Amino acid sequence: QVPLVESGGGLVQAGGSLRLSCAASGSDLNIGSMGWYRRAPGKQRELVASITSDGIAAYGDTVKGRSTVYIDISRKTVYLAIDTLEPEDTAVYYCKCKDFYGIWEFWGQGTQVTVSS
């Protein structure tokens, strides 16, 4: 098990910005990719953004164009920024980490993000 330490989240006003970070600190895991997913009430979990260890990023359609994901592989930390927040961005955000060979994946506990209108 690789512990993932998530930071950020909380209550944010619509139109504002969100900053999340997730660290796989204390791990010897050879990281292949890290990313963020979210689950809104009554909905399935969906991709927010992911990034490989060499910097190739992918974004979910709902945040594309207003979000940025970045990985600091030396710190085993992934950062996510979402701008122009909408109430529809309200969800529990989960960090995910996969090993280099894609065999193992680990999830964080989740952090609640609530966007008020």
C-alpha positions in Angstrom: 0.0 0.0 0.0 1.2 3.5 -0.9 -0.1 6.3 1.2 -1.3 9.3 -0.8 -1.5 12.6 1.1 -4.0 14.9 -0.4 -4.2 18.6 0.3 -6.5 21.4 -0.7 -10.2 21.4 -1.2 -12.9 22.8 1.0 -15.5 25.5 0.3 -14.9 27.7 -2.7 -17.1 30.3 -4.3 -18.3 30.0 -7.9 -15.9 31.7 -10.3 -13.0 31.1 -8.0 -10.1 28.7 -8.2 -9.1 25.4 -6.7 -5.7 24.0 -5.9 -5.1 20.4 -4.9 -2.0 18.5 -4.4 -1.3 14.8 -3.7 2.0 13.3 -2.6 3.1 9.7 -2.6 5.7 10.5 -0.1 7.6 7.9 1.8 7.2 5.5 -1.1 9.8 3.7 -3.2 7.2 3.3 -5.9 8.5 3.9 -9.4 5.6 6.2 -10.5 4.1 5.9 -14.0 1.3 8.4 -13.6 -0.7 10.3 -11.1 -4.0 12.1 -11.4 -7.3 13.2 -10.0 -10.8 11.8 -10.3 -14.0 13.1 -8.7 -17.4 11.7 -7.8 -20.3 14.1 -7.5 -23.4 13.2 -5.6 -25.5 10.8 -7.6 -22.9 10.5 -10.4 -20.2 8.1 -11.3 -16.5 8.8 -10.7 -14.9 10.6 -13.6 -11.5 11.7 -14.7 -10.5 15.2 -13.9 -6.9 15.1 -15.0 -4.0 12.7 -15.1 -0.3 13.1 -16.0 2.4 10.6 -16.8 5.8 10.7 -15.2 7.2 12.3 -18.3 4.6 15.0 -18.4 1.9 13.8 -20.8 -1.4 15.1 -19.5 -5.0 14.2 -20.1 -8.1 16.1 -19.0 -11.7 15.3 -18.5 -14.1 17.1 -20.8 -15.8 18.9 -18.0 -12.6 20.7 -16.9 -10.8 20.9 -20.2 -9.6 24.4 -20.9 -9.8 25.7 -17.4 -7.6 23.2 -15.5 -3.9 22.4 -15.3 -2.2 19.4 -13.9 1.5 19.2 -13.1 3.7 16.5 -11.7 6.9 16.9 -9.7 8.4 13.5 -10.1 11.3 14.1 -7.7 8.7 14.9 -5.0 6.3 12.3 -6.2 3.6 14.9 -6.1 0.9 15.9 -8.5 -0.8 19.3 -8.5 -4.1 20.3 -9.9 -5.5 23.7 -10.6 -9.1 24.4 -11.7 -10.2 27.9 -12.5 -13.7 29.4 -13.1 -15.3 27.0 -10.7 -18.9 26.1 -11.1 -21.3 24.5 -8.6 -21.2 21.4 -10.8 -17.6 21.0 -9.8 -18.8 20.1 -6.3 -17.5 16.6 -5.6 -15.2 14.4 -3.7 -11.8 14.5 -5.4 -9.6 11.5 -5.3 -5.9 11.2 -6.1 -4.7 8.1 -8.0 -1.2 6.9 -8.5 -0.1 4.1 -10.8 3.3 2.4 -10.9 5.5 2.6 -14.0 4.4 -0.8 -15.3 0.7 -0.2 -14.7 0.4 -3.1 -12.4 -0.4 -1.4 -9.2 -2.7 1.6 -8.5 -3.4 3.3 -5.3 -6.1 5.8 -4.3 -6.2 8.6 -1.8 -9.0 9.0 0.8 -10.6 11.8 -1.1 -11.1 15.5 -0.3 -14.4 17.3 -0.5 -14.7 20.3 -2.7 -17.9 22.4 -2.5 -18.5 25.2 -4.8 -21.1 27.7 -3.6 -23.1 29.8 -6.0 
